Amino acid sequence: MSKFERIVHDSEICGGKPTIRGTRVLVLDILDWLKEGKLFDEILANYPSITQEDIQEIISYAKEIY
């Protein structure tokens, strides 16, 4: 079982790139928003299918992977 429960790699979704479970939202897209200095509220307003917990896990994922 993966340490990251909210992030999945599925070859049938977005070419296997990491996405948030149950969505087609790419982890890299959210990381780009964070890199640009966007706040959680701004990201969540533009991606209503994700949660603050998803974003927090993406940050943890990025720290470990990159």
Stockholm file with secondary structure:
# STOCKHOLM 1.0

chainA/1-66         MSKFERIVHDSEICGGKPTIRGTRVLVLDILDWLKEGKLFDEILANYPSITQEDIQEIISYAKEIY
#=GR chainA/1-66 SS CCSCSSEECCTTSGGGCCEETTSCCBHHHHHHHHHTTCCHHHHHHHCTTSCHHHHHHHHHHHHHHC
#=GC SS_cons        CCSCSSEECCTTSGGGCCEETTSCCBHHHHHHHHHTTCCHHHHHHHCTTSCHHHHHHHHHHHHHHC
//
